[in-house]
Amino acid sequence: MDTPLSTIAVVGLGTMGTGIAEVLARAGHEVIGIDTSDEAARRAVAALEAATARAVRRERITEEERGDVLARFRTFADLRAAAEAELVIEVVPESYEIKQQVFRDLDAIVSPTAILATGTNALSVTRLAAESLHPERVLGLHFFNPAPAMKLVEVVSSVLTAPPAVEAVTALARSLGKEPVAVGDRPGFVADGLLFGYLNQAAAMYEANYASREDIDAAMKLGCGLPMGPLALLDLIGIDTARTVLEAMYAESRDRLHAPAPVLRQLSEAGLTGRKSGRGFYTYEAPGSPAVVPDALTPRDDAAAAAGRTVRSVGVAGSGTMASGIAEVFAKAGYDVVLAARGQEKADIAKGRIAKSLERSVAKGRLTAEARDAALARITAAGSLDAFADVDLAVEAVAEDLAVKQQLFRTMDKVCRPGAVLATTTSSLPVVAIARATSRPEDVIGMHFFNPAPAMKLVEVVRTVLTADDVHATVREVCGKVRKHPVDCGDRAGFIVNALLFPYLNNAIKMVEEHYATLDDIDAAMKLGGGYPMGPFELLDVVGLDVSLAIEKVLHSEFRDPGLAPAPLLEHLVAAGCLGRKTGRGFREYARR
């Protein structure tokens, strides 16, 4: 196993196998591509030709270097072509029978010192290795799609894997410009182990008709900064592939969060497997095309929708960061804003915070000095909710405490004129319980902004069973005028974003509790393998562990799913006062400011 990995065979020339072959050939390795399908081999060669041609046009390689890369990639239909390889990477379909047969055949073909790697992301590496005559040389080498672009490679060891084999492929991954993460053998490993539970919950949310596919995907992209929404990502991965991964995860964990949503089976068995078939959650221009085309589920402008109420002035209740940010959003959009706090001093401080934020926007060239002055002039700081007497829309942004919010809404109910819309920015509490504190629950709606409000484009519009149609229409219209993207959701714990985000964060904590992977490896895996802007532990420390625990408890209380129970480690850290960046210590330690 000390032999340099100069010649590498890739068995299976589908999308992933072709991508891995490209990475290896461009890094200077001799690559033997093997597939029983001549058509797959031709597509792999054509893909490499196209990729290297683009690289030449972009002046990343010369024409001569392109010729060298193409010459290093040879394709064959017979597995015996792998005889000279020092490393074989199989990326055949996710089936024990198919993969085990490949390993049995390779035992009779390759050198005893050759390393055999499986590209599985769902099956047991240990079980695959046990079928080999030399299980010590079998490991997992999980690239991410598209392999040329994605930096993460999970190096998966079984209890049978020899350390020199792990060291050799880890060094290879680094030489390819990848970030190898060492993980143990369990379905999904790190990245997919966290990702697929989240995707499954999104599919279940869609299946329950809680929100549209467009709103679910927009919510996660705009609310979490993800490169793709979960349903679009399932279509890209392949709904049948996702179902296979989830089945393997559920077989081991017995966690209901991993039990494949029935809609995944229905779509798979109907042949609607996503982009590759031309239809999955969305409909595509053609099989393999990324272009989404309208279908029967595509939202259409509804001329019969209720007309909204007129909104010229807005009241914002609160003096914290969120209240200030929301007031800034409305003022910049041209609304007259009353910013009310508990006392004039707090209101003035909140307005001063807005002035500083606007000044930063001017300094960065995002806002003119005239627009800054005009926005600030539209904001009136008030020390009492009595100033809300004439506003058309009142937005509450106070502490996430049901009793506090209910008391505030009782006051707004008395102060605000008839017909004014009353909105709460709660992220986890039942909106209807807040609405029932008033004499006009039909005027109450959820309007969940994301922090920081001036920068984040998403607003979750939370309609209760009592909310009037014109109130819902009003808030959607206002969102458009303040340049926010509204997504509709019902009044249940977590709405869209938190209901999908926090179980994922909780599962990441459980991985650390079980000593499966380190904080750093998990954060790296999700950023490099999933395209997340922050790793789960970075995000938890930013959000605040106390806030995260509170949301986890609300989700667990509402859905009663054992898999949603807060991880004990999270509870212990909160009990110890380690709340994240704001206290200087959470999952990591931070320098005090």
C-alpha positions as CSV (number, residue, x, y, z in Angstrom):
1,M,0.0,0.0,0.0
2,D,3.0,2.3,0.0
3,T,2.9,2.2,-3.9
4,P,2.3,5.7,-5.4
5,L,-1.3,5.9,-6.7
6,S,-0.3,6.8,-10.2
7,T,-2.8,4.6,-12.1
8,I,-6.3,4.7,-10.8
9,A,-9.4,2.8,-12.2
10,V,-12.9,4.3,-11.9
11,V,-15.6,1.6,-12.2
12,G,-18.9,3.1,-13.3
13,L,-19.0,6.1,-15.6
14,G,-22.2,7.8,-14.6
15,T,-22.2,11.5,-13.5
16,M,-20.2,10.9,-10.4
17,G,-17.7,8.4,-11.9
18,T,-17.1,10.8,-14.9
19,G,-16.5,13.7,-12.5
20,I,-14.0,11.7,-10.4
21,A,-12.2,10.6,-13.6
22,E,-11.9,14.2,-14.6
23,V,-10.5,15.3,-11.3
24,L,-7.9,12.5,-11.4
25,A,-6.8,13.0,-15.0
26,R,-6.4,16.7,-14.6
27,A,-4.3,16.1,-11.5
28,G,-1.9,14.0,-13.6
29,H,-3.0,10.4,-12.9
30,E,-3.5,7.7,-15.5
31,V,-7.2,7.0,-15.3
32,I,-8.8,3.7,-16.5
33,G,-12.5,4.3,-16.9
34,I,-14.6,1.1,-16.9
35,D,-18.3,0.7,-17.8
36,T,-20.2,-2.1,-19.4
37,S,-22.1,0.5,-21.4
38,D,-20.4,1.9,-24.5
39,E,-22.7,4.8,-24.4
40,A,-21.7,5.7,-20.8
41,A,-18.0,5.5,-21.8
42,R,-18.7,7.8,-24.8
43,R,-20.5,10.3,-22.6
44,A,-17.6,10.3,-20.1
45,V,-15.1,11.0,-22.8
46,A,-17.3,13.8,-24.3
47,A,-17.7,15.3,-20.9
48,L,-14.0,15.4,-20.3
49,E,-13.4,16.9,-23.7
50,A,-16.0,19.6,-23.0
51,A,-14.7,20.4,-19.6
52,T,-11.1,20.7,-20.7
53,A,-12.2,22.8,-23.7
54,R,-13.9,25.2,-21.3
55,A,-10.7,25.3,-19.3
56,V,-8.7,26.3,-22.4
57,R,-11.1,29.0,-23.2
58,R,-10.8,30.4,-19.7
59,E,-7.0,30.2,-20.0
60,R,-6.8,27.9,-17.0
61,I,-4.8,25.3,-19.1
62,T,-3.1,25.3,-22.5
63,E,-4.2,23.3,-25.5
64,E,-1.1,21.1,-25.0
65,E,-2.1,20.4,-21.4
66,R,-5.6,19.6,-22.6
67,G,-4.2,17.0,-24.9
68,D,-2.2,15.5,-22.1
69,V,-5.3,15.2,-19.9
70,L,-7.4,13.5,-22.6
71,A,-4.6,11.1,-23.3
72,R,-4.5,10.0,-19.6
73,F,-8.1,8.9,-19.7
74,R,-8.8,5.5,-21.3
75,T,-12.1,3.7,-21.3
76,F,-12.9,0.0,-21.3
77,A,-15.9,-2.3,-21.0
78,D,-14.1,-5.1,-19.2
79,L,-13.2,-5.0,-15.5
80,R,-10.0,-6.8,-16.3
81,A,-8.7,-3.4,-17.5
82,A,-8.2,-2.5,-13.8
83,A,-5.3,-5.1,-13.5
84,E,-2.6,-2.4,-13.5
85,A,-4.4,0.0,-11.1
86,E,-3.0,0.8,-7.7
87,L,-6.4,2.2,-6.6
88,V,-9.8,1.2,-7.9
89,I,-12.8,3.5,-7.1
90,E,-16.2,1.9,-7.7
91,V,-19.2,4.2,-8.3
92,V,-21.7,1.6,-9.6
93,P,-25.4,1.7,-8.5
94,E,-26.2,1.7,-4.8
95,S,-26.8,-2.0,-4.4
96,Y,-25.0,-4.5,-2.2
97,E,-25.3,-7.2,-4.8
98,I,-23.8,-5.1,-7.6
99,K,-21.0,-3.6,-5.5
100,Q,-20.1,-6.9,-3.8
101,Q,-19.9,-8.6,-7.2
102,V,-17.5,-5.9,-8.3
103,F,-15.3,-6.4,-5.3
104,R,-15.3,-10.2,-5.7
105,D,-14.3,-9.8,-9.3
106,L,-11.6,-7.3,-8.5
107,D,-10.0,-9.7,-6.0
108,A,-9.0,-11.9,-8.9
109,I,-7.8,-9.1,-11.1
110,V,-5.8,-6.5,-9.2
111,S,-2.6,-6.7,-7.3
112,P,-2.8,-7.8,-3.6
113,T,-1.4,-4.3,-2.7
114,A,-4.0,-2.4,-4.7
115,I,-6.6,-0.4,-2.6
116,L,-10.3,-0.9,-3.3
117,A,-12.5,2.1,-2.6
118,T,-16.3,2.3,-2.7
119,G,-18.0,5.6,-3.5
120,T,-21.2,4.6,-1.6
121,N,-22.9,7.2,0.4
122,A,-25.6,4.8,1.8
123,L,-24.3,1.3,2.2
124,S,-22.1,-0.3,4.9
125,V,-18.4,-0.2,3.9
126,T,-17.8,-3.0,6.5
127,R,-20.4,-5.3,4.8
128,L,-18.8,-4.6,1.4
129,A,-15.3,-5.2,2.7
130,A,-16.3,-8.5,4.3
131,E,-17.0,-9.9,0.8
132,S,-13.4,-9.2,-0.3
133,L,-10.5,-11.6,0.1
134,H,-8.5,-8.7,1.5
135,P,-10.9,-6.6,3.6
136,E,-8.1,-4.6,5.0
137,R,-7.6,-2.8,1.7
138,V,-11.3,-1.8,1.3
139,L,-12.5,1.6,2.4
140,G,-14.9,4.3,1.4
141,L,-14.0,7.3,-0.7
142,H,-17.0,9.5,-0.9
143,F,-16.8,12.4,-3.4
144,F,-19.5,15.0,-3.7
145,N,-21.4,16.0,-6.8
146,P,-20.1,17.7,-9.0
147,A,-16.8,16.1,-8.1
148,P,-14.6,18.7,-10.0
149,A,-16.1,21.6,-8.0
150,M,-16.9,20.2,-4.5
151,K,-14.0,20.2,-2.1
152,L,-15.1,17.6,0.4
153,V,-14.0,14.0,0.3
154,E,-15.1,11.7,3.1
155,V,-12.6,8.9,3.8
156,V,-14.5,6.1,5.4
157,S,-12.8,3.4,7.5
158,S,-14.3,0.1,8.6
159,V,-13.1,-1.9,11.6
160,L,-11.2,-4.0,9.0
161,T,-9.4,-1.2,7.1
162,A,-5.7,-1.1,7.4
163,P,-4.3,2.4,8.4
164,P,-1.8,2.6,5.5
165,A,-4.7,2.4,3.0
166,V,-6.5,5.3,4.8
167,E,-3.2,7.3,4.8
168,A,-2.7,6.7,1.1
169,V,-6.1,7.8,-0.1
170,T,-6.1,10.8,2.4
171,A,-2.8,12.0,0.8
172,L,-4.4,11.4,-2.6
173,A,-7.4,13.6,-1.7
174,R,-5.1,16.4,-0.5
175,S,-3.1,16.2,-3.7
176,L,-6.3,16.7,-5.7
177,G,-7.0,19.9,-3.9
178,K,-9.7,18.3,-1.8
179,E,-10.4,18.5,1.9
180,P,-10.5,14.9,3.3
181,V,-12.6,14.2,6.4
182,A,-12.0,10.9,8.3
183,V,-15.3,9.3,9.3
184,G,-16.4,5.9,10.6
185,D,-18.7,3.5,8.8
186,R,-22.4,4.3,9.2
187,P,-25.0,5.2,6.6
188,G,-24.8,8.7,5.3
189,F,-21.5,9.3,7.0
190,V,-21.3,13.0,8.1
191,A,-22.6,15.2,5.3
192,D,-25.3,13.0,3.9
193,G,-26.1,11.8,7.4
194,L,-27.2,15.3,8.3
195,L,-28.3,16.4,4.8
196,F,-30.7,13.6,4.0
197,G,-32.7,13.8,7.2
198,Y,-33.3,17.5,6.4
199,L,-34.3,16.7,2.8
200,N,-36.6,14.0,4.1
201,Q,-38.4,16.4,6.4
202,A,-38.8,18.9,3.6
203,A,-40.4,16.2,1.4
204,A,-42.7,15.3,4.3
205,M,-43.6,19.0,4.8
206,Y,-44.5,19.3,1.1
207,E,-46.5,16.0,1.2
208,A,-48.5,17.4,4.1
209,N,-49.5,20.4,1.9
210,Y,-48.1,22.7,4.6
211,A,-46.3,24.8,2.1
212,S,-45.8,24.8,-1.7
213,R,-42.6,23.4,-3.2
214,E,-41.6,26.9,-4.3
215,D,-42.1,28.4,-0.8
216,I,-40.2,25.6,0.9
217,D,-37.2,26.0,-1.5
218,A,-37.3,29.8,-1.3
219,A,-37.5,29.8,2.5
220,M,-34.4,27.6,2.9
221,K,-32.4,29.5,0.2
222,L,-33.3,33.0,1.5
223,G,-33.6,32.2,5.2
224,C,-30.4,30.0,5.5
225,G,-28.3,31.1,2.6
226,L,-28.3,27.6,1.0
227,P,-27.3,27.3,-2.6
228,M,-30.5,25.2,-3.5
229,G,-33.8,24.5,-1.9
230,P,-34.3,21.0,-0.5
231,L,-36.9,19.8,-3.1
232,A,-34.8,21.1,-6.0
233,L,-31.8,19.3,-4.5
234,L,-33.7,16.1,-4.2
235,D,-34.5,16.3,-7.9
236,L,-30.8,16.9,-8.6
237,I,-29.6,14.0,-6.4
238,G,-32.3,11.7,-7.7
239,I,-35.4,10.9,-5.7
240,D,-34.7,7.1,-6.0
241,T,-31.1,7.6,-4.8
242,A,-32.4,9.7,-1.8
243,R,-34.9,7.0,-0.9
244,T,-32.1,4.4,-1.0
245,V,-29.9,6.5,1.3
246,L,-32.7,7.1,3.7
247,E,-33.7,3.5,3.8
248,A,-30.2,2.6,4.8
249,M,-30.1,5.3,7.5
250,Y,-33.4,4.3,8.9
251,A,-32.4,0.6,9.0
252,E,-29.6,1.6,11.4
253,S,-31.0,4.5,13.4
254,R,-34.7,3.6,13.5
255,D,-35.2,7.4,13.8
256,R,-38.5,8.5,12.3
257,L,-36.7,11.5,10.8
258,H,-34.9,9.0,8.5
259,A,-38.0,7.0,7.6
260,P,-38.4,7.9,3.9
261,A,-41.4,10.2,3.3
262,P,-44.1,8.2,1.4
263,V,-43.9,10.8,-1.4
264,L,-40.4,9.7,-2.2
265,R,-41.6,6.1,-2.8
266,Q,-44.6,7.3,-4.9
267,L,-42.4,9.4,-7.1
268,S,-39.7,6.7,-7.4
269,E,-42.1,4.0,-8.3
270,A,-43.7,6.2,-10.9
271,G,-40.4,6.8,-12.5
272,L,-40.4,10.5,-11.6
273,T,-36.9,10.5,-10.2
274,G,-36.0,14.1,-10.7
275,R,-33.9,15.9,-13.3
276,K,-32.6,12.7,-14.8
277,S,-36.1,11.6,-15.8
278,G,-37.4,15.1,-16.6
279,R,-39.8,15.2,-13.7
280,G,-39.7,14.9,-9.9
281,F,-40.9,17.5,-7.5
282,Y,-40.6,19.9,-10.4
283,T,-41.0,19.4,-14.2
284,Y,-37.9,20.0,-16.4
285,E,-37.5,20.9,-20.0
286,A,-36.1,17.5,-20.9
287,P,-34.5,14.5,-19.1
288,G,-31.2,15.7,-17.6
289,S,-32.0,19.4,-18.2
290,P,-31.7,21.9,-15.2
291,A,-34.4,24.2,-16.8
292,V,-37.6,24.1,-14.8
293,V,-40.8,24.6,-16.9
294,P,-44.3,25.4,-15.6
295,D,-46.6,22.6,-14.7
296,A,-50.0,22.2,-13.0
297,L,-48.5,23.0,-9.6
298,T,-46.7,26.2,-10.7
299,P,-48.2,29.3,-8.9
300,R,-50.2,31.6,-11.1
301,D,-51.3,35.2,-10.5
302,D,-54.8,34.9,-9.1
303,A,-56.9,37.9,-10.2
304,A,-59.6,36.7,-7.7
305,A,-57.3,37.0,-4.7
306,A,-58.6,39.3,-1.9
307,A,-57.5,42.9,-2.1
308,G,-55.3,44.1,0.7
309,R,-55.9,47.0,3.0
310,T,-54.1,50.4,2.5
311,V,-50.9,50.7,4.5
312,R,-49.2,54.1,4.7
313,S,-47.8,54.1,8.2
314,V,-46.3,51.3,10.3
315,G,-45.7,50.9,14.0
316,V,-42.9,48.7,15.3
317,A,-43.0,47.7,18.9
318,G,-39.6,46.9,20.5
319,S,-36.2,48.4,21.0
320,G,-33.8,45.5,20.2
321,T,-31.8,44.6,17.1
322,M,-34.8,43.0,15.3
323,A,-37.2,45.9,16.0
324,S,-34.6,48.5,14.8
325,G,-33.9,46.4,11.7
326,I,-37.6,46.1,10.8
327,A,-38.2,49.8,11.4
328,E,-35.2,50.6,9.1
329,V,-36.7,48.3,6.4
330,F,-40.0,50.1,6.4
331,A,-38.5,53.6,6.5
332,K,-36.2,52.9,3.6
333,A,-39.2,51.7,1.6
334,G,-41.0,55.0,2.1
335,Y,-43.4,54.2,5.0
336,D,-43.9,56.5,8.0
337,V,-42.7,54.6,11.0
338,V,-43.4,54.9,14.7
339,L,-40.8,53.0,16.7
340,A,-42.2,52.4,20.2
341,A,-40.3,51.1,23.2
342,R,-40.8,51.0,26.9
343,G,-39.7,54.5,27.6
344,Q,-38.5,57.4,25.5
345,E,-34.8,56.7,26.2
346,K,-35.0,53.2,24.9
347,A,-36.8,54.4,21.8
348,D,-34.2,57.1,21.1
349,I,-31.4,54.5,21.5
350,A,-33.1,52.2,19.0
351,K,-33.5,55.1,16.5
352,G,-29.8,55.9,17.1
353,R,-29.0,52.3,16.2
354,I,-30.9,52.8,12.9
355,A,-29.0,56.0,12.2
356,K,-25.7,54.1,12.5
357,S,-26.9,51.3,10.3
358,L,-27.9,53.8,7.6
359,E,-24.6,55.6,7.9
360,R,-22.8,52.3,7.2
361,S,-24.9,51.8,4.1
362,V,-23.9,55.2,2.9
363,A,-20.2,54.5,3.6
364,K,-20.5,51.3,1.6
365,G,-22.1,53.1,-1.3
366,R,-25.4,51.2,-0.9
367,L,-27.4,54.3,0.0
368,T,-27.1,58.0,-0.8
369,A,-26.9,60.6,1.9
370,E,-30.2,62.1,0.8
371,A,-31.9,58.7,1.1
372,R,-30.4,58.2,4.5
373,D,-31.7,61.5,5.8
374,A,-35.2,60.9,4.3
375,A,-35.4,57.4,5.9
376,L,-34.4,58.7,9.3
377,A,-36.9,61.6,9.0
378,R,-39.7,59.1,8.5
379,I,-39.0,57.4,11.9
380,T,-40.6,58.7,15.0
381,A,-39.3,57.4,18.3
382,A,-42.0,57.0,21.0
383,G,-41.9,55.9,24.6
384,S,-45.4,54.4,24.6
385,L,-47.7,52.2,22.4
386,D,-50.2,55.1,22.5
387,A,-48.3,56.4,19.5
388,F,-49.8,53.5,17.4
389,A,-53.2,55.2,17.4
390,D,-53.2,56.0,13.7
391,V,-50.9,53.3,12.2
392,D,-52.2,51.0,9.5
393,L,-49.8,48.1,10.3
394,A,-48.5,47.3,13.8
395,V,-45.5,44.9,14.0
396,E,-44.5,43.4,17.3
397,A,-40.8,42.6,17.8
398,V,-40.3,42.0,21.5
399,A,-38.9,39.1,23.6
400,E,-39.9,35.5,22.5
401,D,-42.2,35.0,25.5
402,L,-45.8,34.2,24.9
403,A,-47.1,36.0,28.0
404,V,-45.1,39.2,27.1
405,K,-46.4,39.1,23.5
406,Q,-50.0,38.5,24.6
407,Q,-49.9,41.4,26.9
408,L,-48.5,43.7,24.2
409,F,-51.2,42.6,21.8
410,R,-53.9,43.3,24.4
411,T,-52.5,46.9,24.5
412,M,-52.3,47.2,20.8
413,D,-55.9,46.0,20.5
414,K,-57.0,48.9,22.6
415,V,-54.7,51.5,21.0
416,C,-54.7,50.7,17.3
417,R,-57.6,51.9,15.1
418,P,-60.2,49.5,13.8
419,G,-59.0,47.9,10.6
420,A,-55.3,48.1,11.5
421,V,-53.3,44.9,10.8
422,L,-51.5,43.5,13.8
423,A,-48.4,41.4,13.1
424,T,-46.1,39.3,15.3
425,T,-42.5,38.5,14.4
426,T,-42.5,35.3,16.5
427,S,-40.2,32.6,15.3
428,S,-41.6,29.7,17.3
429,L,-44.7,30.6,19.3
430,P,-48.3,29.9,18.2
431,V,-49.6,33.0,16.4
432,V,-53.2,32.0,17.1
433,A,-52.5,32.1,20.9
434,I,-51.3,35.7,20.4
435,A,-54.2,36.6,18.2
436,R,-56.7,35.3,20.8
437,A,-55.4,37.9,23.3
438,T,-57.2,40.5,21.2
439,S,-60.8,41.2,20.4
440,R,-60.0,41.0,16.6
441,P,-58.0,37.8,15.9
442,E,-59.0,38.1,12.2
443,D,-56.7,41.1,12.0
444,V,-53.7,39.2,13.4
445,I,-51.0,37.5,11.4
446,G,-47.4,36.3,11.7
447,M,-44.7,38.2,9.8
448,H,-41.4,36.5,10.6
449,F,-38.5,38.6,9.5
450,F,-35.0,37.1,9.6
451,N,-31.9,38.6,11.3
452,P,-30.5,41.0,10.2
453,A,-33.8,42.3,8.8
454,P,-32.3,44.9,6.4
455,A,-30.2,42.3,4.7
456,M,-32.3,39.1,4.8
457,K,-34.8,38.8,2.0
458,L,-37.2,36.3,3.5
459,V,-40.4,36.9,5.4
460,E,-42.5,33.9,6.6
461,V,-46.2,35.0,6.4
462,V,-48.0,32.9,9.0
463,R,-51.7,32.7,8.6
464,T,-53.9,31.3,11.4
465,V,-57.2,29.7,11.0
466,L,-58.8,33.0,12.0
467,T,-56.8,35.4,9.8
468,A,-58.9,37.3,7.3
469,D,-58.1,37.0,3.6
470,D,-57.5,40.7,3.2
471,V,-55.1,40.8,6.1
472,H,-53.1,38.0,4.4
473,A,-53.2,39.9,1.1
474,T,-52.1,43.1,2.8
475,V,-49.0,41.6,4.4
476,R,-48.0,39.9,1.1
477,E,-48.3,43.3,-0.7
478,V,-46.3,45.1,1.9
479,C,-43.5,42.4,1.7
480,G,-43.3,43.2,-2.0
481,K,-43.1,46.9,-1.4
482,V,-40.2,46.5,1.1
483,R,-38.4,44.2,-1.3
484,K,-38.8,41.0,0.8
485,H,-39.8,37.6,-0.5
486,P,-42.9,36.3,1.3
487,V,-43.5,32.6,1.8
488,D,-46.9,31.3,3.1
489,C,-47.0,28.9,5.9
490,G,-49.5,27.7,8.5
491,D,-49.4,28.3,12.2
492,R,-47.4,25.4,13.5
493,A,-44.1,25.3,15.4
494,G,-41.0,26.3,13.5
495,F,-43.0,27.4,10.4
496,I,-40.8,26.4,7.4
497,V,-37.2,27.4,8.2
498,N,-36.8,26.6,11.8
499,A,-38.8,23.4,11.4
500,L,-36.3,22.2,8.9
501,L,-33.1,23.9,10.3
502,F,-33.2,22.9,13.9
503,P,-33.6,19.2,13.7
504,Y,-30.5,19.2,11.4
505,L,-28.6,21.2,14.0
506,N,-29.8,18.9,16.8
507,N,-28.6,15.8,14.8
508,A,-25.2,17.5,14.3
509,I,-24.9,17.8,18.1
510,K,-25.9,14.1,18.5
511,M,-23.0,13.1,16.1
512,V,-20.5,14.9,18.5
513,E,-22.2,13.3,21.6
514,E,-21.6,9.9,20.0
515,H,-18.0,10.7,19.2
516,Y,-18.6,10.0,15.5
517,A,-16.9,13.1,14.3
518,T,-15.4,16.3,15.6
519,L,-17.0,19.8,15.6
520,D,-14.4,20.9,13.0
521,D,-15.0,17.9,10.7
522,I,-18.7,18.3,10.8
523,D,-18.6,22.0,10.1
524,A,-16.1,21.4,7.2
525,A,-18.3,18.6,5.8
526,M,-21.4,20.8,5.6
527,K,-19.7,23.8,4.2
528,L,-17.6,21.9,1.7
529,G,-20.0,19.0,0.9
530,G,-23.3,20.8,1.2
531,G,-22.5,24.3,0.2
532,Y,-23.7,25.7,3.6
533,P,-22.5,29.2,4.4
534,M,-21.8,28.1,8.0
535,G,-21.2,24.8,9.7
536,P,-23.9,23.7,12.2
537,F,-21.7,24.5,15.3
538,E,-20.7,27.9,13.9
539,L,-24.4,28.7,13.4
540,L,-25.5,27.4,16.8
541,D,-23.0,29.6,18.5
542,V,-24.2,32.6,16.4
543,V,-27.9,32.0,17.0
544,G,-27.3,31.3,20.7
545,L,-27.6,28.0,22.4
546,D,-30.4,29.1,24.7
547,V,-32.4,30.3,21.7
548,S,-31.7,27.1,19.9
549,L,-32.7,25.0,22.9
550,A,-36.0,26.9,23.2
551,I,-36.8,26.2,19.6
552,E,-35.9,22.6,19.9
553,K,-38.2,22.2,22.9
554,V,-41.1,23.9,21.0
555,L,-40.6,21.6,18.1
556,H,-40.5,18.5,20.3
557,S,-43.5,19.6,22.3
558,E,-45.6,20.2,19.1
559,F,-44.7,17.2,17.0
560,R,-43.9,14.7,19.9
561,D,-41.3,12.9,17.8
562,P,-38.5,11.4,19.9
563,G,-36.0,12.3,17.3
564,L,-36.7,16.0,17.9
565,A,-35.9,15.8,21.6
566,P,-33.1,18.3,22.3
567,A,-29.6,16.7,22.4
568,P,-28.5,16.4,26.1
569,L,-25.2,18.1,25.3
570,L,-27.1,21.2,24.2
571,E,-29.1,21.2,27.5
572,H,-25.9,20.8,29.5
573,L,-24.1,23.7,27.8
574,V,-27.1,26.0,28.3
575,A,-27.3,25.0,32.0
576,A,-23.6,25.9,32.3
577,G,-24.2,29.3,30.8
578,C,-22.3,28.6,27.7
579,L,-24.6,30.2,25.2
580,G,-22.4,30.9,22.2
581,R,-20.7,34.0,21.0
582,K,-22.7,36.3,23.2
583,T,-21.2,34.8,26.3
584,G,-17.7,34.0,24.9
585,R,-18.2,30.3,25.0
586,G,-20.6,27.8,23.4
587,F,-19.4,24.8,21.3
588,R,-16.2,26.9,20.9
589,E,-14.5,29.6,22.8
590,Y,-14.4,33.2,21.6
591,A,-12.3,36.2,22.5
592,R,-14.2,38.7,24.7
593,R,-14.9,42.0,23.2
